């Protein structure tokens, strides 16, 4: 059963995202950036070790050390953030989209942190009563909260954060304002999926979602290694002096998800 996506302690640190490519030996290897998150002259990076995670990517992650600046940091594959058990988008370790031609627009979000929203739109409520189950209603509510915040349709996030998310995702701000009026888990799921259906691209789309997670305060700043340009890239939305103050999703807003005792077909 997936766990809660509440913000873990220490999740405010910047993290590095880089493609993982398959080598001649068949193993996935990370593209090593030319500099560490300190982004100061004199970086000397080397693989410190590789570690497996109990959840998240199904391949070992490279941990890199920059001795001059005393940085040791993990290299995350596209669409993953620290502590996240699921990606924000289904992409290959290299960042390529894996959606099949002619597939529904939201197919790439199946098996991601947006599962709760996809099920909510379809009226599939997770288990509400005691008994064996893989997914529970309370977990669905929490994941639906995060999904709504990530795409800017949560009711009580501040207006400037919502507007910034609209710019990052290249969707109309009006769509997000209208989505924020949704009440009931099905309506909120529909609002979230309505935004997801407008997004295109592989690694670019994953990067947009990671930036949105930073804007709402869910995780730290994502730094993306662009090997072609030799740049550890950051978004203009994340640069010093431009980060917007994000309001945490209030517990009271759980009421928008509807009565806990409502039927699975309720709105």
N, C-alpha and C positions, 0 to 999 in steps of 0.2 A: 504494500500500500504506500503510495507516495506520501511524503511528509509535508508539513507546512512550509510555506515559502516566506515565513517571517524573516526579517533581516537578521543574519547572524552577527555576532560580535566580530569586529575586525573586517567586516565586509565593505568598509568605506575606502580601502586601499585601491589604488590603481592596479590594473592587471593587464597582461599582454596577451593578445590574440594573434595567432599565426597559423598558416596552413600546415597540415601534416601530409606529407607526400610519401608514397610507397617506394622504397629503394629497391636495388637489385636483389637484395636478400628477401624481399617480400614484406619487410617490416615497415611500419609507419614511422617516419622521422620528421620532427618539427623543423621548419625553416628557422634558423637561429637569427634573431635580430642583430644588427651591428652595434646597438647600444642598449643599455639597460633603462629602466623607467626614470632614472635620474636625468638621463638625456644631457650628460655633461661630457666634455672631451675626455679622452683617455680610457674609454671603456675597453675591457678585455673580457670577453664572454666565453664560457666553456660549460659543457654539460656537467652538472654536479651529480645528478643521478636521475633515474626514471622511476616513477611511482604509479602504482595502480590505484584507482579509486573504487570503493565499494559500490558507488552509484555514479551515474554520469557517463562520460566517454567510456567505450568498451575497449580502449587500448591504453597502454601506459602513457603518462604525460611526462614531458621533459621538464626537469627542474634545472635552471641555469644559474650560474654564479658569475657575478662581476666582481672580481677581487679588488680592483682599485677603489670602487665605490661601496664595497661591502653590501652588495645587493644579492639576495638569493630569491628567485621568483619562478613561478610555474608558468609554462607556456600553454595557454588554453586553445583548443581547436575552435574554429568558427562556430558561433551560436551558443557557446558555453560561457558561463560566468562562474566565479568562485562560489562554492557551496551549493550551486544549483544542481539538482538531481536530474533534471531534464533540460534539453536545449530550448532555445526560443524559436528554433526553426529546424526542420529536418533538412540537413545538407550533408554532403560527404565531408570527410576529414580535411579535404583540400578546399572546401568552401563552395563546391559546385552544387547547384540545385539538382535534386533527384526526382522532381515531379515528372510524371509521365505525360506525354503529349495528349491533350484532350481531357486530362483529369480535372476534377473540380478545383476551383481556385484555392480552397483551404486545405487541400490534401497535404501540402507540405507542413501543416501545423499539427497533423495527427502524430501522437507519440511525443508531444512537446508539453510545455507548461500551459499550453492553451487547450489541452484535452478537456478540462472542466467546462470551458466555454463552448466547445464543439458539442459536447453532450448536452449542455444546457439548452442550446439553440434547438436541438432535436427533441427536447423534452425528456431526456434520459437523466433522471435524478439518481444520484448514487445512493447506496444503501442507507436507509433512515432508521431501521429497527435493529435490535440486537440479533446477532447471528453471524455465521461465517460470511465474510465479504472481503473483496480486494480493495474496494473503494467506498468511502463513507461520505455521507451528506455534509458533515462538518468540514471535511477536507475539500470537498467540491466548492463549498462556500469560500473557503480561504483562497483556493486557487483561482476562483472566479474573481475575487477581489483583486488579486495581482494582475490577472489578465486585463481587467477593466482599467486599472491604473496604467499599465504598460502602453495601452493604445489610446489613453486620454479620455475614456468615457466614464471614469469613476465620477460620482456626483460631487464630491467635496474636495477634489484637488483644486489648487488655485488656478485662476484664469491664465496667468502668464506661463505656467507649466503646460497647461492644455494647449495653448497657442504654439509653444515651442515643440511639443510632440507632433502637432499637426504639420509644422514645417519640416521636422525630421522625417516624418513618414510620407510627406508630400500628399496629404489628404486635406480636404476642406475643413477649416476650423468649425464651420457650421455643422458638419456631420458629427463632430465630437460633442459639440454643445447639445445637439438633439439626442445623441446617444446617452448623454449624462442624465436625461430625464427618464430613462427606462426604469421600471420597477418590476420586480419579480425575476426569478432566476432565468426564465426562458427569454424574457425581453432583454435582459442584460447580456445573455449569451448571444442573442441576435445582434445587438449593438456591437459587441466585440468582433463577431465574425464578419459583420458588414465592413469594418475597417480592414480586417485581414484580407478580405477578398479583393481589395484595391491595391495590395502590395505585390511587387514583382521583383524578380532577381534572386540570386543565391546568397553569396557572401555579403553583398550590399544590403540586402534585406535583413540578414542576421545582424549586421553591424548597426543598422537603424534601431533594431529592437534593443540591442545592448546599450545604445546611447539613451534610449528612453528609460531603461532601467536605472541608469545613472541619474537622469533628471528627476525621477521620483524618489531617489534615495535608497533604492533596493540593493544596489551594489556600487562598487567604486567606478572610477573612470576607465573605460575600455581603451587601450592603446593598441592600434592595429599595425602589424608589420607588413609594409608593402615592399616586397623583395625587388620588384621591378624598378622602383624608384629609390630603393635603399633608405626608406623613411619610416620611422616609428610614428605613425600618424595619429593625430587626435582631432576630434571634431571641434569646430568653432564653438559649439554649444558647451563644450567642456573646458574651454580655456580659462585661465585665471581671470577673475573679474566679470565673467559672464555666466557663471553657474547660477541657476535660479534656485531660490529656496523652495524645496518641495515639502508639501504637507503630508504627513502620514495619513493613511486611510483610516478614518475613525472607526472604532468598534461599533458605534451607534449606527453606522451606515450599513451594517449587516441587515438592518430591517428592510432594506431595499430588495434583499434576496427572497423576501416572501415569508410567509408563515412556515415554520419548521414542520408543522403538521399538515401542510397542504398536500394535495395529491400530486403525483409525479407529472400529471398533465396540466397542472396549474400554471399561470403566467408568472 
